[in-house]
């Protein structure tokens, strides 16, 4: 495994500099899955050892495939730290004092990650993952919003944005999916962002007189129903 990933520009998509993530992102997400399945139980006491073992076995398998490294269960904690340090280190830190996150590439899978959905993502469905490249322009953007791209067999090109909500200390996700190319997905995402930006007065009135549920909540609900999900209890 390379010592550090620097989030250097791979390509411009929709005029934005993106960095294509190496296959180690799969291990990073699987460790998030392992943390999640370890936390699920009954009254904080009973856990699901077969589910935990299934995720551990997936990590061991992917370590062999991606890193050409043979490990066992006892090595998982060390590998988790190595994968985190591979992506998040001094050279991938953001420098904007009010950036949403401390490092480029966070959140790695945005609203598809188990950390957000509490669903076990079928990572085999994902072909490519792009994060904002680490450069001056993107560093300034991180105060306003974080953008990512995911190429999924089931959901097409997924463009997502983590941005400030109506209250400055809160955030929300905007998302566009089922597009055949990344540019169209990004274009649809920025149209939704414009809709959000221009609709604050309408949202305020809706919260008072109608409902707190907004179009972007409905968007996320629809997307969550299409996420390539693995059943919590299954043999493989």
Secondary structure, DSSP 4 states (H G I P E B T S, - for coil): --S-------EEETTEEEEEPPTHHHHHHHHHHHHHHHH--BTTTB--HHHHHHHHHHHHHHHHHHH-----GGGHHHHHHHHHHHHSSGGGB---TT-SSSBTT-SSSGGGSHHHH-SEE-GGGEEEEEEE-SSHHHHHHTTTEEEEEEEETTTEEEEEEEEE-SSTT-EEEEEEEEESSHHHHHHHHHHHHHHHHTTHHHHHHHHHHT-S--HHHHHHHHHHTTS-EE-SS---
